[in-house]
Amino acid sequence: MAETKYKNTKHVGVLSEGSKGWRKELDLISWNECVPEDDIRD
């Protein structure tokens, strides 16, 4: 199985923050050296 590579190309910002400190963030991520795309994660 091939290794998955990623690069965080730009941190856009924090969308929300929970009472326990968890943050939902929007970043632009390049997966396997392709064109960067939106990535929303906790």
PDB file of all heavy atoms in Angstrom:
ATOM      1  N   MET A   1       0.843  -1.177   0.000  1.00  0.00           N
ATOM      2  CA  MET A   1       0.000   0.000   0.000  1.00  0.00           C
ATOM      3  C   MET A   1       0.887   1.238   0.000  1.00  0.00           C
ATOM      4  O   MET A   1       1.842   1.337   0.776  1.00  0.00           O
ATOM      5  CB  MET A   1      -0.901  -0.015   1.231  1.00  0.00           C
ATOM      6  CG  MET A   1      -1.924   1.048   1.223  1.00  0.00           C
ATOM      7  SD  MET A   1      -3.137   0.663   2.507  1.00  0.00           S
ATOM      8  CE  MET A   1      -3.783   2.263   2.762  1.00  0.00           C
ATOM      9  N   ALA A   2       0.574   2.209  -0.845  1.00  0.00           N
ATOM     10  CA  ALA A   2       1.375   3.423  -0.970  1.00  0.00           C
ATOM     11  C   ALA A   2       1.165   4.349   0.226  1.00  0.00           C
ATOM     12  O   ALA A   2       0.088   4.395   0.821  1.00  0.00           O
ATOM     13  CB  ALA A   2       1.001   4.147  -2.249  1.00  0.00           C
ATOM     14  N   GLU A   3       2.206   5.071   0.562  1.00  0.00           N
ATOM     15  CA  GLU A   3       2.144   6.019   1.653  1.00  0.00           C
ATOM     16  C   GLU A   3       1.361   7.256   1.219  1.00  0.00           C
ATOM     17  O   GLU A   3       1.556   7.771   0.114  1.00  0.00           O
ATOM     18  CB  GLU A   3       3.563   6.429   2.048  1.00  0.00           C
ATOM     19  CG  GLU A   3       3.608   7.421   3.175  1.00  0.00           C
ATOM     20  CD  GLU A   3       5.028   7.837   3.510  1.00  0.00           C
ATOM     21  OE1 GLU A   3       5.969   7.160   3.075  1.00  0.00           O
ATOM     22  OE2 GLU A   3       5.174   8.848   4.192  1.00  0.00           O
ATOM     23  N   THR A   4       0.460   7.737   2.069  1.00  0.00           N
ATOM     24  CA  THR A   4      -0.303   8.949   1.787  1.00  0.00           C
ATOM     25  C   THR A   4       0.482  10.142   2.296  1.00  0.00           C
ATOM     26  O   THR A   4       0.866  10.191   3.461  1.00  0.00           O
ATOM     27  CB  THR A   4      -1.678   8.902   2.475  1.00  0.00           C
ATOM     28  OG1 THR A   4      -2.369   7.747   2.017  1.00  0.00           O
ATOM     29  CG2 THR A   4      -2.488  10.125   2.165  1.00  0.00           C
ATOM     30  N   LYS A   5       0.721  11.100   1.416  1.00  0.00           N
ATOM     31  CA  LYS A   5       1.451  12.306   1.793  1.00  0.00           C
ATOM     32  C   LYS A   5       0.488  13.477   1.806  1.00  0.00           C
ATOM     33  O   LYS A   5      -0.424  13.556   0.986  1.00  0.00           O
ATOM     34  CB  LYS A   5       2.562  12.590   0.789  1.00  0.00           C
ATOM     35  CG  LYS A   5       3.613  11.512   0.741  1.00  0.00           C
ATOM     36  CD  LYS A   5       4.658  11.841  -0.290  1.00  0.00           C
ATOM     37  CE  LYS A   5       5.667  10.717  -0.392  1.00  0.00           C
ATOM     38  NZ  LYS A   5       6.678  10.989  -1.412  1.00  0.00           N
ATOM     39  N   TYR A   6       0.693  14.398   2.742  1.00  0.00           N
ATOM     40  CA  TYR A   6      -0.132  15.595   2.775  1.00  0.00           C
ATOM     41  C   TYR A   6       0.703  16.788   3.202  1.00  0.00           C
ATOM     42  O   TYR A   6       1.742  16.638   3.848  1.00  0.00           O
ATOM     43  CB  TYR A   6      -1.332  15.424   3.713  1.00  0.00           C
ATOM     44  CG  TYR A   6      -0.957  15.365   5.180  1.00  0.00           C
ATOM     45  CD1 TYR A   6      -0.955  16.509   5.950  1.00  0.00           C
ATOM     46  CD2 TYR A   6      -0.604  14.162   5.780  1.00  0.00           C
ATOM     47  CE1 TYR A   6      -0.620  16.468   7.287  1.00  0.00           C
ATOM     48  CE2 TYR A   6      -0.264  14.103   7.107  1.00  0.00           C
ATOM     49  CZ  TYR A   6      -0.279  15.266   7.858  1.00  0.00           C
ATOM     50  OH  TYR A   6       0.066  15.224   9.179  1.00  0.00           O
ATOM     51  N   LYS A   7       0.246  17.968   2.813  1.00  0.00           N
ATOM     52  CA  LYS A   7       0.922  19.192   3.194  1.00  0.00           C
ATOM     53  C   LYS A   7      -0.137  20.245   3.470  1.00  0.00           C
ATOM     54  O   LYS A   7      -1.004  20.501   2.635  1.00  0.00           O
ATOM     55  CB  LYS A   7       1.841  19.677   2.072  1.00  0.00           C
ATOM     56  CG  LYS A   7       2.578  20.953   2.415  1.00  0.00           C
ATOM     57  CD  LYS A   7       3.489  21.386   1.285  1.00  0.00           C
ATOM     58  CE  LYS A   7       4.207  22.669   1.652  1.00  0.00           C
ATOM     59  NZ  LYS A   7       5.017  23.156   0.539  1.00  0.00           N
ATOM     60  N   ASN A   8      -0.079  20.824   4.653  1.00  0.00           N
ATOM     61  CA  ASN A   8      -0.995  21.906   5.013  1.00  0.00           C
ATOM     62  C   ASN A   8      -0.465  23.171   4.338  1.00  0.00           C
ATOM     63  O   ASN A   8       0.532  23.733   4.766  1.00  0.00           O
ATOM     64  CB  ASN A   8      -1.054  22.062   6.527  1.00  0.00           C
ATOM     65  CG  ASN A   8      -2.113  23.048   6.964  1.00  0.00           C
ATOM     66  OD1 ASN A   8      -2.587  23.851   6.181  1.00  0.00           O
ATOM     67  ND2 ASN A   8      -2.481  22.975   8.220  1.00  0.00           N
ATOM     68  N   THR A   9      -1.138  23.613   3.265  1.00  0.00           N
ATOM     69  CA  THR A   9      -0.633  24.747   2.501  1.00  0.00           C
ATOM     70  C   THR A   9      -1.088  26.086   3.064  1.00  0.00           C
ATOM     71  O   THR A   9      -0.409  27.082   2.882  1.00  0.00           O
ATOM     72  CB  THR A   9      -1.052  24.649   1.024  1.00  0.00           C
ATOM     73  OG1 THR A   9      -2.471  24.617   0.939  1.00  0.00           O
ATOM     74  CG2 THR A   9      -0.464  23.413   0.382  1.00  0.00           C
ATOM     75  N   LYS A  10      -2.262  26.107   3.753  1.00  0.00           N
ATOM     76  CA  LYS A  10      -2.740  27.373   4.324  1.00  0.00           C
ATOM     77  C   LYS A  10      -3.750  27.097   5.428  1.00  0.00           C
ATOM     78  O   LYS A  10      -4.684  26.331   5.250  1.00  0.00           O
ATOM     79  CB  LYS A  10      -3.389  28.227   3.245  1.00  0.00           C
ATOM     80  CG  LYS A  10      -3.865  29.573   3.744  1.00  0.00           C
ATOM     81  CD  LYS A  10      -4.442  30.415   2.623  1.00  0.00           C
ATOM     82  CE  LYS A  10      -4.887  31.766   3.148  1.00  0.00           C
ATOM     83  NZ  LYS A  10      -5.495  32.562   2.090  1.00  0.00           N
ATOM     84  N   HIS A  11      -3.543  27.742   6.573  1.00  0.00           N
ATOM     85  CA  HIS A  11      -4.522  27.695   7.659  1.00  0.00           C
ATOM     86  C   HIS A  11      -5.460  28.873   7.439  1.00  0.00           C
ATOM     87  O   HIS A  11      -5.047  30.027   7.528  1.00  0.00           O
ATOM     88  CB  HIS A  11      -3.824  27.795   9.016  1.00  0.00           C
ATOM     89  CG  HIS A  11      -4.764  27.902  10.156  1.00  0.00           C
ATOM     90  ND1 HIS A  11      -5.510  26.836  10.588  1.00  0.00           N
ATOM     91  CD2 HIS A  11      -5.116  28.948  10.932  1.00  0.00           C
ATOM     92  CE1 HIS A  11      -6.261  27.230  11.600  1.00  0.00           C
ATOM     93  NE2 HIS A  11      -6.041  28.508  11.822  1.00  0.00           N
ATOM     94  N   VAL A  12      -6.727  28.592   7.112  1.00  0.00           N
ATOM     95  CA  VAL A  12      -7.688  29.653   6.826  1.00  0.00           C
ATOM     96  C   VAL A  12      -8.231  30.252   8.110  1.00  0.00           C
ATOM     97  O   VAL A  12      -8.289  31.468   8.251  1.00  0.00           O
ATOM     98  CB  VAL A  12      -8.832  29.117   5.927  1.00  0.00           C
ATOM     99  CG1 VAL A  12      -9.858  30.203   5.663  1.00  0.00           C
ATOM    100  CG2 VAL A  12      -8.265  28.574   4.623  1.00  0.00           C
ATOM    101  N   GLY A  13      -8.627  29.396   9.066  1.00  0.00           N
ATOM    102  CA  GLY A  13      -9.110  29.928  10.331  1.00  0.00           C
ATOM    103  C   GLY A  13      -9.854  28.897  11.158  1.00  0.00           C
ATOM    104  O   GLY A  13     -10.069  27.763  10.749  1.00  0.00           O
ATOM    105  N   VAL A  14     -10.259  29.350  12.349  1.00  0.00           N
ATOM    106  CA  VAL A  14     -11.022  28.523  13.275  1.00  0.00           C
ATOM    107  C   VAL A  14     -12.499  28.827  13.052  1.00  0.00           C
ATOM    108  O   VAL A  14     -12.910  29.989  13.085  1.00  0.00           O
ATOM    109  CB  VAL A  14     -10.617  28.821  14.740  1.00  0.00           C
ATOM    110  CG1 VAL A  14     -11.478  28.033  15.705  1.00  0.00           C
ATOM    111  CG2 VAL A  14      -9.148  28.512  14.953  1.00  0.00           C
ATOM    112  N   LEU A  15     -13.297  27.791  12.808  1.00  0.00           N
ATOM    113  CA  LEU A  15     -14.727  27.965  12.560  1.00  0.00           C
ATOM    114  C   LEU A  15     -15.530  28.021  13.854  1.00  0.00           C
ATOM    115  O   LEU A  15     -16.484  28.784  13.962  1.00  0.00           O
ATOM    116  CB  LEU A  15     -15.248  26.837  11.673  1.00  0.00           C
ATOM    117  CG  LEU A  15     -14.563  26.693  10.314  1.00  0.00           C
ATOM    118  CD1 LEU A  15     -15.096  25.470   9.587  1.00  0.00           C
ATOM    119  CD2 LEU A  15     -14.761  27.944   9.484  1.00  0.00           C
ATOM    120  N   SER A  16     -15.148  27.189  14.817  1.00  0.00           N
ATOM    121  CA  SER A  16     -15.829  27.184  16.112  1.00  0.00           C
ATOM    122  C   SER A  16     -14.926  26.547  17.149  1.00  0.00           C
ATOM    123  O   SER A  16     -13.970  25.860  16.818  1.00  0.00           O
ATOM    124  CB  SER A  16     -17.153  26.419  16.026  1.00  0.00           C
ATOM    125  OG  SER A  16     -16.926  25.060  15.769  1.00  0.00           O
ATOM    126  N   GLU A  17     -15.266  26.807  18.422  1.00  0.00           N
ATOM    127  CA  GLU A  17     -14.511  26.199  19.524  1.00  0.00           C
ATOM    128  C   GLU A  17     -15.500  25.732  20.571  1.00  0.00           C
ATOM    129  O   GLU A  17     -16.373  26.496  20.994  1.00  0.00           O
ATOM    130  CB  GLU A  17     -13.531  27.206  20.116  1.00  0.00           C
ATOM    131  CG  GLU A  17     -12.606  26.585  21.122  1.00  0.00           C
ATOM    132  CD  GLU A  17     -11.444  27.491  21.503  1.00  0.00           C
ATOM    133  OE1 GLU A  17     -11.117  28.397  20.732  1.00  0.00           O
ATOM    134  OE2 GLU A  17     -10.880  27.268  22.588  1.00  0.00           O
ATOM    135  N   GLY A  18     -15.376  24.473  20.972  1.00  0.00           N
ATOM    136  CA  GLY A  18     -16.277  23.891  21.956  1.00  0.00           C
ATOM    137  C   GLY A  18     -15.886  24.255  23.370  1.00  0.00           C
ATOM    138  O   GLY A  18     -14.798  24.784  23.636  1.00  0.00           O
ATOM    139  N   SER A  19     -16.755  23.946  24.310  1.00  0.00           N
ATOM    140  CA  SER A  19     -16.523  24.271  25.714  1.00  0.00           C
ATOM    141  C   SER A  19     -15.358  23.493  26.318  1.00  0.00           C
ATOM    142  O   SER A  19     -14.771  23.912  27.308  1.00  0.00           O
ATOM    143  CB  SER A  19     -17.789  24.012  26.528  1.00  0.00           C
ATOM    144  OG  SER A  19     -18.149  22.647  26.442  1.00  0.00           O
ATOM    145  N   LYS A  20     -14.999  22.354  25.699  1.00  0.00           N
ATOM    146  CA  LYS A  20     -13.892  21.534  26.212  1.00  0.00           C
ATOM    147  C   LYS A  20     -12.590  21.803  25.470  1.00  0.00           C
ATOM    148  O   LYS A  20     -11.626  21.064  25.615  1.00  0.00           O
ATOM    149  CB  LYS A  20     -14.254  20.061  26.124  1.00  0.00           C
ATOM    150  CG  LYS A  20     -15.416  19.706  27.027  1.00  0.00           C
ATOM    151  CD  LYS A  20     -15.677  18.237  27.043  1.00  0.00           C
ATOM    152  CE  LYS A  20     -16.817  17.936  27.991  1.00  0.00           C
ATOM    153  NZ  LYS A  20     -17.059  16.501  28.086  1.00  0.00           N
ATOM    154  N   GLY A  21     -12.552  22.847  24.645  1.00  0.00           N
ATOM    155  CA  GLY A  21     -11.318  23.225  23.982  1.00  0.00           C
ATOM    156  C   GLY A  21     -11.145  22.704  22.571  1.00  0.00           C
ATOM    157  O   GLY A  21     -10.198  23.068  21.883  1.00  0.00           O
ATOM    158  N   TRP A  22     -12.039  21.827  22.103  1.00  0.00           N
ATOM    159  CA  TRP A  22     -11.945  21.320  20.737  1.00  0.00           C
ATOM    160  C   TRP A  22     -12.263  22.437  19.765  1.00  0.00           C
ATOM    161  O   TRP A  22     -13.193  23.210  19.954  1.00  0.00           O
ATOM    162  CB  TRP A  22     -12.923  20.168  20.517  1.00  0.00           C
ATOM    163  CG  TRP A  22     -12.493  18.919  21.198  1.00  0.00           C
ATOM    164  CD1 TRP A  22     -12.816  18.537  22.466  1.00  0.00           C
ATOM    165  CD2 TRP A  22     -11.653  17.909  20.664  1.00  0.00           C
ATOM    166  NE1 TRP A  22     -12.223  17.329  22.751  1.00  0.00           N
ATOM    167  CE2 TRP A  22     -11.499  16.921  21.655  1.00  0.00           C
ATOM    168  CE3 TRP A  22     -11.018  17.726  19.450  1.00  0.00           C
ATOM    169  CZ2 TRP A  22     -10.740  15.783  21.471  1.00  0.00           C
ATOM    170  CZ3 TRP A  22     -10.273  16.593  19.268  1.00  0.00           C
ATOM    171  CH2 TRP A  22     -10.129  15.637  20.277  1.00  0.00           C
ATOM    172  N   ARG A  23     -11.474  22.517  18.688  1.00  0.00           N
ATOM    173  CA  ARG A  23     -11.690  23.545  17.668  1.00  0.00           C
ATOM    174  C   ARG A  23     -11.973  22.898  16.321  1.00  0.00           C
ATOM    175  O   ARG A  23     -11.386  21.875  15.986  1.00  0.00           O
ATOM    176  CB  ARG A  23     -10.459  24.444  17.538  1.00  0.00           C
ATOM    177  CG  ARG A  23     -10.096  25.129  18.818  1.00  0.00           C
ATOM    178  CD  ARG A  23      -8.969  26.106  18.704  1.00  0.00           C
ATOM    179  NE  ARG A  23      -7.891  25.671  17.835  1.00  0.00           N
ATOM    180  CZ  ARG A  23      -6.860  26.419  17.503  1.00  0.00           C
ATOM    181  NH1 ARG A  23      -6.753  27.632  17.982  1.00  0.00           N
ATOM    182  NH2 ARG A  23      -5.919  25.972  16.709  1.00  0.00           N
ATOM    183  N   LYS A  24     -12.879  23.497  15.571  1.00  0.00           N
ATOM    184  CA  LYS A  24     -13.133  23.072  14.192  1.00  0.00           C
ATOM    185  C   LYS A  24     -12.411  24.079  13.311  1.00  0.00           C
ATOM    186  O   LYS A  24     -12.650  25.281  13.406  1.00  0.00           O
ATOM    187  CB  LYS A  24     -14.623  23.061  13.888  1.00  0.00           C
ATOM    188  CG  LYS A  24     -14.930  22.494  12.506  1.00  0.00           C
ATOM    189  CD  LYS A  24     -16.395  22.256  12.331  1.00  0.00           C
ATOM    190  CE  LYS A  24     -16.725  21.011  13.105  1.00  0.00           C
ATOM    191  NZ  LYS A  24     -17.990  20.408  12.758  1.00  0.00           N
ATOM    192  N   GLU A  25     -11.482  23.589  12.477  1.00  0.00           N
ATOM    193  CA  GLU A  25     -10.632  24.457  11.672  1.00  0.00           C
ATOM    194  C   GLU A  25     -10.807  24.198  10.185  1.00  0.00           C
ATOM    195  O   GLU A  25     -11.111  23.081   9.770  1.00  0.00           O
ATOM    196  CB  GLU A  25      -9.165  24.244  12.033  1.00  0.00           C
ATOM    197  CG  GLU A  25      -8.839  24.565  13.463  1.00  0.00           C
ATOM    198  CD  GLU A  25      -7.368  24.404  13.776  1.00  0.00           C
ATOM    199  OE1 GLU A  25      -6.591  23.983  12.889  1.00  0.00           O
ATOM    200  OE2 GLU A  25      -6.986  24.716  14.914  1.00  0.00           O
ATOM    201  N   LEU A  26     -10.586  25.248   9.399  1.00  0.00           N
ATOM    202  CA  LEU A  26     -10.601  25.146   7.942  1.00  0.00           C
ATOM    203  C   LEU A  26      -9.187  25.394   7.447  1.00  0.00           C
ATOM    204  O   LEU A  26      -8.577  26.421   7.753  1.00  0.00           O
ATOM    205  CB  LEU A  26     -11.556  26.176   7.336  1.00  0.00           C
ATOM    206  CG  LEU A  26     -11.547  26.297   5.815  1.00  0.00           C
ATOM    207  CD1 LEU A  26     -11.954  24.983   5.158  1.00  0.00           C
ATOM    208  CD2 LEU A  26     -12.466  27.421   5.368  1.00  0.00           C
ATOM    209  N   ASP A  27      -8.660  24.426   6.698  1.00  0.00           N
ATOM    210  CA  ASP A  27      -7.314  24.512   6.129  1.00  0.00           C
ATOM    211  C   ASP A  27      -7.368  24.130   4.657  1.00  0.00           C
ATOM    212  O   ASP A  27      -8.324  23.490   4.206  1.00  0.00           O
ATOM    213  CB  ASP A  27      -6.365  23.545   6.842  1.00  0.00           C
ATOM    214  CG  ASP A  27      -6.191  23.865   8.311  1.00  0.00           C
ATOM    215  OD1 ASP A  27      -5.858  25.015   8.618  1.00  0.00           O
ATOM    216  OD2 ASP A  27      -6.378  22.957   9.137  1.00  0.00           O
ATOM    217  N   LEU A  28      -6.340  24.501   3.922  1.00  0.00           N
ATOM    218  CA  LEU A  28      -6.154  24.007   2.561  1.00  0.00           C
ATOM    219  C   LEU A  28      -5.068  22.945   2.631  1.00  0.00           C
ATOM    220  O   LEU A  28      -3.956  23.220   3.083  1.00  0.00           O
ATOM    221  CB  LEU A  28      -5.734  25.128   1.618  1.00  0.00           C
ATOM    222  CG  LEU A  28      -6.800  26.156   1.301  1.00  0.00           C
ATOM    223  CD1 LEU A  28      -6.225  27.256   0.415  1.00  0.00           C
ATOM    224  CD2 LEU A  28      -7.989  25.516   0.618  1.00  0.00           C
ATOM    225  N   ILE A  29      -5.398  21.730   2.201  1.00  0.00           N
ATOM    226  CA  ILE A  29      -4.491  20.593   2.290  1.00  0.00           C
ATOM    227  C   ILE A  29      -4.230  20.046   0.898  1.00  0.00           C
ATOM    228  O   ILE A  29      -5.153  19.871   0.105  1.00  0.00           O
ATOM    229  CB  ILE A  29      -5.100  19.469   3.156  1.00  0.00           C
ATOM    230  CG1 ILE A  29      -5.480  19.982   4.536  1.00  0.00           C
ATOM    231  CG2 ILE A  29      -4.162  18.283   3.248  1.00  0.00           C
ATOM    232  CD1 ILE A  29      -4.324  20.300   5.436  1.00  0.00           C
ATOM    233  N   SER A  30      -2.966  19.762   0.619  1.00  0.00           N
ATOM    234  CA  SER A  30      -2.588  19.108  -0.628  1.00  0.00           C
ATOM    235  C   SER A  30      -2.305  17.649  -0.316  1.00  0.00           C
ATOM    236  O   SER A  30      -1.385  17.332   0.430  1.00  0.00           O
ATOM    237  CB  SER A  30      -1.337  19.775  -1.212  1.00  0.00           C
ATOM    238  OG  SER A  30      -0.879  19.065  -2.331  1.00  0.00           O
ATOM    239  N   TRP A  31      -3.133  16.742  -0.867  1.00  0.00           N
ATOM    240  CA  TRP A  31      -2.959  15.304  -0.667  1.00  0.00           C
ATOM    241  C   TRP A  31      -2.179  14.726  -1.830  1.00  0.00           C
ATOM    242  O   TRP A  31      -2.535  14.934  -2.988  1.00  0.00           O
ATOM    243  CB  TRP A  31      -4.322  14.612  -0.576  1.00  0.00           C
ATOM    244  CG  TRP A  31      -5.107  15.034   0.628  1.00  0.00           C
ATOM    245  CD1 TRP A  31      -6.086  15.981   0.674  1.00  0.00           C
ATOM    246  CD2 TRP A  31      -4.971  14.541   1.953  1.00  0.00           C
ATOM    247  NE1 TRP A  31      -6.569  16.111   1.944  1.00  0.00           N
ATOM    248  CE2 TRP A  31      -5.903  15.239   2.759  1.00  0.00           C
ATOM    249  CE3 TRP A  31      -4.155  13.589   2.546  1.00  0.00           C
ATOM    250  CZ2 TRP A  31      -6.033  14.987   4.119  1.00  0.00           C
ATOM    251  CZ3 TRP A  31      -4.292  13.355   3.896  1.00  0.00           C
ATOM    252  CH2 TRP A  31      -5.222  14.044   4.669  1.00  0.00           C
ATOM    253  N   ASN A  32      -1.107  14.021  -1.544  1.00  0.00           N
ATOM    254  CA  ASN A  32      -0.280  13.358  -2.566  1.00  0.00           C
ATOM    255  C   ASN A  32       0.162  14.327  -3.657  1.00  0.00           C
ATOM    256  O   ASN A  32       0.125  14.009  -4.849  1.00  0.00           O
ATOM    257  CB  ASN A  32      -1.005  12.148  -3.158  1.00  0.00           C
ATOM    258  CG  ASN A  32      -1.219  11.072  -2.135  1.00  0.00           C
ATOM    259  OD1 ASN A  32      -0.361  10.825  -1.298  1.00  0.00           O
ATOM    260  ND2 ASN A  32      -2.365  10.433  -2.172  1.00  0.00           N
ATOM    261  N   GLU A  33       0.550  15.538  -3.244  1.00  0.00           N
ATOM    262  CA  GLU A  33       1.101  16.569  -4.126  1.00  0.00           C
ATOM    263  C   GLU A  33       0.129  17.014  -5.224  1.00  0.00           C
ATOM    264  O   GLU A  33       0.538  17.424  -6.307  1.00  0.00           O
ATOM    265  CB  GLU A  33       2.420  16.100  -4.720  1.00  0.00           C
ATOM    266  CG  GLU A  33       3.459  15.792  -3.655  1.00  0.00           C
ATOM    267  CD  GLU A  33       4.753  15.253  -4.206  1.00  0.00           C
ATOM    268  OE1 GLU A  33       4.935  15.256  -5.438  1.00  0.00           O
ATOM    269  OE2 GLU A  33       5.603  14.835  -3.404  1.00  0.00           O
ATOM    270  N   CYS A  34      -1.181  16.940  -4.946  1.00  0.00           N
ATOM    271  CA  CYS A  34      -2.199  17.412  -5.889  1.00  0.00           C
ATOM    272  C   CYS A  34      -2.604  18.842  -5.532  1.00  0.00           C
ATOM    273  O   CYS A  34      -2.091  19.437  -4.594  1.00  0.00           O
ATOM    274  CB  CYS A  34      -3.422  16.501  -5.842  1.00  0.00           C
ATOM    275  SG  CYS A  34      -3.093  14.865  -6.499  1.00  0.00           S
ATOM    276  N   VAL A  35      -3.558  19.379  -6.279  1.00  0.00           N
ATOM    277  CA  VAL A  35      -4.063  20.732  -6.027  1.00  0.00           C
ATOM    278  C   VAL A  35      -4.687  20.769  -4.629  1.00  0.00           C
ATOM    279  O   VAL A  35      -5.456  19.870  -4.270  1.00  0.00           O
ATOM    280  CB  VAL A  35      -5.114  21.104  -7.089  1.00  0.00           C
ATOM    281  CG1 VAL A  35      -5.717  22.457  -6.799  1.00  0.00           C
ATOM    282  CG2 VAL A  35      -4.499  21.077  -8.479  1.00  0.00           C
ATOM    283  N   PRO A  36      -4.366  21.803  -3.825  1.00  0.00           N
ATOM    284  CA  PRO A  36      -4.924  21.903  -2.474  1.00  0.00           C
ATOM    285  C   PRO A  36      -6.443  21.991  -2.488  1.00  0.00           C
ATOM    286  O   PRO A  36      -7.029  22.582  -3.395  1.00  0.00           O
ATOM    287  CB  PRO A  36      -4.316  23.200  -1.922  1.00  0.00           C
ATOM    288  CG  PRO A  36      -3.104  23.431  -2.737  1.00  0.00           C
ATOM    289  CD  PRO A  36      -3.411  22.878  -4.093  1.00  0.00           C
ATOM    290  N   GLU A  37      -7.072  21.389  -1.476  1.00  0.00           N
ATOM    291  CA  GLU A  37      -8.521  21.440  -1.355  1.00  0.00           C
ATOM    292  C   GLU A  37      -8.901  21.738   0.099  1.00  0.00           C
ATOM    293  O   GLU A  37      -8.090  21.584   1.000  1.00  0.00           O
ATOM    294  CB  GLU A  37      -9.161  20.139  -1.822  1.00  0.00           C
ATOM    295  CG  GLU A  37      -8.598  18.908  -1.183  1.00  0.00           C
ATOM    296  CD  GLU A  37      -9.132  17.626  -1.807  1.00  0.00           C
ATOM    297  OE1 GLU A  37      -9.058  17.494  -3.033  1.00  0.00           O
ATOM    298  OE2 GLU A  37      -9.616  16.783  -1.042  1.00  0.00           O
ATOM    299  N   ASP A  38     -10.142  22.199   0.285  1.00  0.00           N
ATOM    300  CA  ASP A  38     -10.641  22.531   1.621  1.00  0.00           C
ATOM    301  C   ASP A  38     -10.664  21.301   2.514  1.00  0.00           C
ATOM    302  O   ASP A  38     -10.994  20.204   2.054  1.00  0.00           O
ATOM    303  CB  ASP A  38     -12.065  23.080   1.539  1.00  0.00           C
ATOM    304  CG  ASP A  38     -12.144  24.395   0.782  1.00  0.00           C
ATOM    305  OD1 ASP A  38     -11.106  25.077   0.670  1.00  0.00           O
ATOM    306  OD2 ASP A  38     -13.231  24.740   0.314  1.00  0.00           O
ATOM    307  N   ASP A  39     -10.317  21.500   3.772  1.00  0.00           N
ATOM    308  CA  ASP A  39     -10.326  20.414   4.746  1.00  0.00           C
ATOM    309  C   ASP A  39     -10.867  20.973   6.055  1.00  0.00           C
ATOM    310  O   ASP A  39     -10.264  21.896   6.614  1.00  0.00           O
ATOM    311  CB  ASP A  39      -8.910  19.862   4.925  1.00  0.00           C
ATOM    312  CG  ASP A  39      -8.892  18.648   5.825  1.00  0.00           C
ATOM    313  OD1 ASP A  39      -9.334  17.582   5.362  1.00  0.00           O
ATOM    314  OD2 ASP A  39      -8.422  18.767   6.955  1.00  0.00           O
ATOM    315  N   ILE A  40     -11.991  20.458   6.513  1.00  0.00           N
ATOM    316  CA  ILE A  40     -12.593  20.899   7.779  1.00  0.00           C
ATOM    317  C   ILE A  40     -12.505  19.740   8.757  1.00  0.00           C
ATOM    318  O   ILE A  40     -12.965  18.640   8.470  1.00  0.00           O
ATOM    319  CB  ILE A  40     -14.069  21.300   7.587  1.00  0.00           C
ATOM    320  CG1 ILE A  40     -14.164  22.464   6.599  1.00  0.00           C
ATOM    321  CG2 ILE A  40     -14.689  21.690   8.927  1.00  0.00           C
ATOM    322  CD1 ILE A  40     -15.582  22.829   6.227  1.00  0.00           C
ATOM    323  N   ARG A  41     -11.857  19.993   9.904  1.00  0.00           N
ATOM    324  CA  ARG A  41     -11.684  18.956  10.925  1.00  0.00           C
ATOM    325  C   ARG A  41     -11.830  19.517  12.329  1.00  0.00           C
ATOM    326  O   ARG A  41     -11.582  20.688  12.559  1.00  0.00           O
ATOM    327  CB  ARG A  41     -10.285  18.343  10.841  1.00  0.00           C
ATOM    328  CG  ARG A  41     -10.064  17.570   9.599  1.00  0.00           C
ATOM    329  CD  ARG A  41      -8.678  16.974   9.599  1.00  0.00           C
ATOM    330  NE  ARG A  41      -8.397  16.458   8.295  1.00  0.00           N
ATOM    331  CZ  ARG A  41      -8.460  15.166   8.000  1.00  0.00           C
ATOM    332  NH1 ARG A  41      -8.724  14.298   8.919  1.00  0.00           N
ATOM    333  NH2 ARG A  41      -8.204  14.774   6.770  1.00  0.00           N
ATOM    334  N   ASP A  42     -12.163  18.623  13.240  1.00  0.00           N
ATOM    335  CA  ASP A  42     -12.164  18.968  14.667  1.00  0.00           C
ATOM    336  C   ASP A  42     -10.756  18.876  15.179  1.00  0.00           C
ATOM    337  O   ASP A  42      -9.949  18.117  14.697  1.00  0.00           O
ATOM    338  CB  ASP A  42     -13.035  18.001  15.470  1.00  0.00           C
ATOM    339  CG  ASP A  42     -14.509  18.226  15.208  1.00  0.00           C
ATOM    340  OD1 ASP A  42     -14.879  19.335  14.830  1.00  0.00           O
ATOM    341  OD2 ASP A  42     -15.266  17.257  15.397  1.00  0.00           O
TER     342      ASP A  42
END
